[in-house]
Amino acid sequence: MFHWLERNPFFFAVGVFLVIAYAGAVTILPDFMETARPVVGTKPYTVLELAGRQVYIKDSCNACHSQLIRPFKSETDRYGMYSLSGEYAYDRPFLWGSKRTGPDLMRVGNYRTSDWHEYHMLEPKSVVPGSIMPAYKHMFKNNADIDTAYAEALTVKKVFNAPYDQPNMPKLGTHEEAKKAVMEEAALVVADMKSQEVKEAFKRGEIKEIVALIAYLNRLK
Amino acid sequence: MNWLNDNVNALSLLGAAAILILSAFIIGKYLKQMKTDKGSGELAKENWDGIGEYKNALPIGWALSFVGTIVWAAWYFLAGYPLASYSQLGEYNQEVKSYNTKFESKFANPDKSTLMSMGEGVFLVQCAPCHGVTGDGMNGKALNLSKWGSEAAIVASILNGAKGSNYPLGEMPAGLLDAESAQAVAAYVMQEISVVKKTKNPALVESGRALWATCAACHGEDGKGMAGSAADLSVYGDAKFVVNVLGMGKKGMIGNMPKFNDGRLTNVQKTAVGTYVSSLAK
């Protein structure tokens, strides 16, 4: 019965692939279909939040902070409700992380304020005594890259059908509209902040990296 | 632990024994065959580098058990244990349930020192990031709890107003009374209304009682806050006052203090934090 396959290594390999692929598909797909849908209320990131996310990735925050609350009581006691896969529907790439040098950030938006984040990035020890986190003072000097963030938002809208510009979802619009929306959003964050340097830069029309990062962190909830 | 009490263990041991016995039997059979058997039977067409292969008939017993295993596996994965009845979140729910039962039975009637140590632990994880390890608010990053809940704090509230507690009657404005009257009202509240029931200025209590009318407009004659319309001062200085704040959240000067009503703190834990925080002022 298998003599023919034994004599044809190529078709034998195809057969092996088919068997394993079938097994994988029936085990993975049904659960994936069920849980990968966006949780109700999950929205794509706004342009400012995306810019903050890029800062988060650029400065490797995910090397020490994870964004995945596991379903164990000790975890949920400290960090809140465990994470559901549907909550990451618009994360490209996801930033789960496995290292917990710092606490989990999945629900940080509900439990920290803009002001707290500002202190934390400027001088971590001032809010967490004994913290080994380095200070990220350059975030108060560098401008956030809004254009790249807009390009990313437009890309995920066109390629992955992220639901921008739909009812109850964030507006994206044209580049100019997006820039205006970013300024409005940033104004709220800047108003909550203390740094005069950042406030003055914002009056000149510049958005510092820290503003975008705080917008992103406030979004995590 | 008695290994045979568990069905899975018993089945595993039985299976292991069966495999051992079958292996011994089959190995013995083939060893004997290697010693005595002569080459016979029909050769297949293929010839691998000079080595031929017999055309062996499909062993019926093996074929049946092979198909049977596949059928059984399909049943096991789709309908039988474990996929049909196991979920990680289900395990989480069970873990939480059994933990909570244990917690409730152990801490049904906690004494003061238990509450204090439990409260300190919860405070360090949930409150210290903003209020500081010592509760002093870390240079104004959050409210300084080492004064909060004391007589001095009442005076400060009357002079500076009280913000952000989300009561239906709104925020308490600053400057309702002058500094001297504020002292008197604070003494009255501490002695007559709060659970502390004593004041550092007993001489001022009576004049405070006369001035109480200003406060009674919102907090009510008895200071109980008219059924939740304003802060209930009858629990001032007590853990319950802190528990109210934990449940309502607070809009502070630097941002929102979250509501701790997402289930991460049990009632006992809230009381424990309240007991610990109340103790900071003394």
Interface residues (C-beta under 8 A of the other chain):
Chain A: H3 E6 R7 P71 F72 K73 T76 D77 R78 G80 M81 Y82 N110 Y111 R112 T113 S114 D115 W116 Y119 S126 V127 V128 P129 D192
Chain B: A44 E46 Q88 L89 E91 Y92 E95 V96 Y99 V125 P129 C130 G132 V133 M138 N139 K141 I254 G255 N256 P258 D262 R264
